């Protein structure tokens, strides 16, 4: 069974995932699906810093909310539609 990553994936995706883990206190693994979600946003032109800013903003909003804190995960934060909406908060 092959789990080759997209050739465009580099260490930046893992660093962003580690930042998410630090902010949430969780332990998301650097699996193909998690890293490819992050990589896809960077291919759209978002920088690693913008990715970290989205994580930080959403953590401030959701971390202490019992209902919302479960959504502090790669599949929600780095979903194409969601991420573009969350990135809009960076300018504030």
Helices and strands as residue ranges (DSSP letters): H 11-24, H 32-43, H 48-62, G 69-71, H 74-77, H 80-87, G 88-91
